[in-house]
Amino acid sequence: MNQYSHHLFADAGAECHDAGYVIFGVPYDGTTSFRSGARRGPRAIRDLSYNFESYLPECSIDLADVLFTDIGDIDPFCMPEMVVDQVRDTVAEIAAEGRIPVMLGGEHSITTGAVRALSPDCYVVCDAHLDLRDAFRGSPYNHACTARRVYEEGIEEICIIGARSGTREEYAFAEDLCVYSADDVRRDGIRSVIDEIRSRLEGKKVYLSVDADAIDCCLTPGVGTPEPFGLTPEDVRDVIAALAPLAAGFDYVEVCPIDAGQTAAVAARCVRTFITSHWSGSQG
């Protein structure tokens, strides 16, 4: 994507046994349905992470004070169900050591493995798509089926923020879920949405996922399935900052680096926001 090639996330200098947060990448896009390239997302996010100062003025925290590490990428298999198992095993190992997994995608199908490992009470996702198909293109582990697979893990408390695309059947299924469309967010404001979600999730174990296409593709076009009329980067950042303290795990997926780097830059900043917000919330 550019002249730089950083294999690890910036400032992730802690030893594994000391780290409270463990970043890893899953360079996989085997079920891509429109534009391929999300397999290059983890590298692009890491590259852009070197653009930023370690100090985050919005929360007065320096990443140098937070112990986190980057263990690199897993080597994904070809079949999506096998990749889900690889992710499950990786996340389970990280969680068993008392650390918080931070996963860089890669396509959204990988999230199923992380949720399966952590068994959260709730699943919160920023996404342009409902991802509630039972199967797509012959596979129940297609990236268009992620929220449906999560639901079938027994996690009925599902909140989708930014949705604006899905089939008639998906929207019918979603009537029993907590869905805030991008238009809802625009009308009510992201703070109102966050407050409602926090009231539903208080005291519960949360998994937080961000699909890069939740953001309006006119702002961050480097995604595999672009949708206009979406959230803003600030909306997504605010969701992460507010919900990170409740999260047992986090991922940022579907970055397809075909732009000038703006999509990966937002992802890298959001990863930093998650780590610092979670760490800050754990200090109280």
Residue pairs with C-beta under 8 A, 6 or more apart in sequence:
1 40
1 43
1 44
1 47
1 257
1 261
1 264
2 47
2 261
4 47
4 50
5 43
5 47
6 43
6 46
6 47
6 49
6 50
7 43
7 46
7 72
8 23
8 46
8 70
8 72
9 23
9 45
9 46
9 49
9 70
9 104
9 268
9 271
10 46
10 49
10 50
10 52
10 54
10 268
11 49
11 54
11 63
11 64
11 68
12 23
12 68
12 69
12 70
13 69
14 67
14 68
14 69
15 69
16 22
16 69
16 71
18 67
18 69
19 67
19 68
19 69
19 99
20 66
20 67
20 68
20 99
20 100
20 279
20 282
21 66
21 67
21 68
21 69
21 99
21 100
21 102
21 275
21 278
21 279
22 68
22 69
22 70
22 71
22 94
22 99
22 100
22 101
22 102
23 68
23 69
23 70
23 71
23 102
23 103
23 104
23 271
24 70
24 71
24 72
24 73
24 74
24 90
24 94
24 101
24 102
24 103
24 104
25 41
25 42
25 43
25 45
25 46
25 72
25 73
25 74
25 103
25 104
25 105
25 106
26 42
26 73
26 74
26 76
26 83
26 86
26 87
26 103
26 104
26 105
26 106
26 110
27 39
27 40
27 41
27 42
27 43
27 73
27 76
27 106
28 38
28 39
28 76
28 80
28 83
28 105
28 106
28 107
28 109
28 110
29 36
29 37
29 38
29 39
29 106
29 107
29 224
29 256
30 76
30 78
30 79
30 80
30 83
30 107
31 80
31 107
31 109
31 136
31 137
31 139
31 141
31 142
31 143
31 144
32 38
32 107
32 143
32 224
33 136
33 137
33 142
33 143
33 144
33 224
33 225
34 224
34 225
35 223
35 224
35 225
35 226
35 256
35 258
36 224
36 256
37 224
37 256
37 257
37 258
38 105
38 106
38 107
38 224
38 253
38 254
38 255
38 256
39 106
39 107
40 256
40 257
41 104
41 105
41 106
41 212
41 253
41 254
41 255
41 256
41 257
41 264
41 267
42 73
42 104
42 105
42 106
43 257
44 222
44 255
44 257
44 261
44 263
44 264
44 267
45 104
45 252
45 255
45 264
45 267
45 268
45 271
46 70
46 104
46 268
47 261
47 264
48 261
48 264
48 265
48 267
48 268
49 268
49 271
49 272
51 265
51 268
52 268
52 269
52 272
54 62
54 63
54 64
55 61
55 62
55 63
56 62
56 63
56 272
56 273
56 276
58 241
59 241
59 273
59 276
59 277
59 280
61 276
61 279
61 280
63 272
63 275
63 276
66 275
66 276
66 279
68 102
68 275
74 86
74 87
74 90
76 83
76 86
76 106
77 83
77 86
80 109
80 139
80 141
80 142
81 139
81 141
83 109
83 110
83 113
84 109
84 110
84 112
84 113
84 116
84 141
85 113
86 113
87 103
87 110
87 112
87 113
87 114
87 117
88 113
88 114
88 116
88 117
89 113
89 117
90 101
90 113
90 117
91 101
91 103
91 113
91 114
91 117
91 118
91 249
92 117
94 100
94 101
95 101
95 117
95 118
95 248
95 249
100 247
100 248
100 249
100 250
100 278
101 114
101 118
101 249
101 250
102 249
102 250
102 251
102 271
102 274
102 275
103 110
103 111
103 114
103 249
103 250
103 251
103 252
103 253
104 251
104 252
104 253
104 255
104 267
104 271
105 111
105 251
105 252
105 253
105 254
105 255
106 253
106 254
107 143
107 224
107 253
107 254
108 127
108 131
108 143
108 146
108 209
108 211
108 253
108 254
109 141
109 142
109 143
109 145
109 146
110 251
110 253
111 125
111 146
111 150
111 207
111 209
111 251
111 253
112 141
112 146
112 149
112 150
112 153
114 207
114 249
114 251
115 123
115 150
115 153
115 155
115 207
115 249
116 153
118 205
118 207
118 248
118 249
119 153
119 205
120 155
120 204
120 205
120 206
120 207
120 248
120 249
121 155
121 157
121 201
121 204
121 205
121 206
122 155
122 157
122 158
122 159
122 200
122 201
122 204
122 205
122 206
122 207
123 147
123 150
123 155
123 157
123 158
123 159
123 206
123 207
123 209
124 158
124 159
124 161
124 197
124 201
124 206
124 207
124 208
124 209
124 239
124 243
125 131
125 146
125 147
125 158
125 159
125 160
125 161
125 208
125 209
125 210
125 211
126 161
126 162
126 209
126 210
126 211
126 214
126 231
126 235
126 236
126 239
127 147
127 160
127 161
127 162
127 163
127 209
127 210
127 211
127 213
127 214
128 162
128 163
128 164
128 165
128 182
128 211
128 213
128 214
128 225
128 227
128 230
129 144
129 163
129 165
129 166
129 211
129 213
129 225
129 227
130 147
130 160
130 163
130 165
130 166
130 170
130 171
130 173
130 174
130 179
131 143
131 144
131 145
131 146
131 147
131 148
131 166
131 211
132 145
132 147
132 148
132 151
132 166
132 170
132 173
132 174
133 142
133 144
133 145
133 148
133 167
133 169
133 170
134 140
134 145
134 148
135 142
135 145
136 142
136 144
136 145
139 145
140 148
140 149
141 149
143 254
147 158
147 160
147 177
148 173
150 158
151 158
151 177
156 176
157 178
157 200
157 201
157 204
158 177
158 178
159 177
159 178
159 179
159 180
159 197
159 200
159 201
160 174
160 177
160 178
160 179
160 180
161 180
161 185
161 193
161 197
161 214
161 231
161 235
161 239
162 180
162 181
162 182
162 185
162 214
162 215
162 230
162 231
162 235
162 236
163 174
163 179
163 180
163 181
163 182
164 181
164 182
164 183
164 227
164 229
164 230
165 227
166 174
178 197
178 200
180 193
182 214
182 216
182 229
182 230
182 231
183 229
184 193
185 193
185 231
185 235
190 231
190 234
190 235
190 238
190 239
191 238
194 238
194 239
194 242
194 243
197 243
198 242
198 243
198 246
201 243
201 246
202 246
204 246
205 246
205 248
206 243
206 246
206 247
206 248
207 247
207 248
207 249
207 250
208 239
208 240
208 243
208 244
208 246
208 247
208 249
208 250
208 251
208 274
209 250
209 251
209 253
210 236
210 239
210 240
210 250
210 251
210 252
210 253
210 267
210 270
211 253
211 254
212 220
212 222
212 223
212 252
212 253
212 254
212 255
212 256
212 263
212 266
212 267
213 223
213 224
213 225
213 226
213 227
213 230
213 254
214 230
214 231
214 236
215 230
215 231
215 232
215 233
215 235
215 236
215 263
215 266
216 227
216 228
216 229
216 230
216 231
216 232
217 223
217 226
217 227
217 228
217 230
218 228
219 230
219 232
219 233
219 262
220 233
220 259
220 262
220 263
220 266
221 258
221 259
221 262
221 263
222 255
222 256
222 257
222 258
222 259
222 261
222 262
222 263
222 264
223 254
223 255
223 256
223 263
224 254
224 256
225 254
233 266
236 266
236 270
237 269
237 270
237 273
240 250
240 270
240 273
240 274
240 277
241 273
241 277
242 277
244 250
244 273
244 274
244 275
244 277
244 278
244 281
245 277
245 278
245 280
245 281
245 282
246 281
247 274
247 278
250 271
250 274
250 278
252 267
252 270
252 271
255 263
255 264
255 267
256 263
257 263
257 264
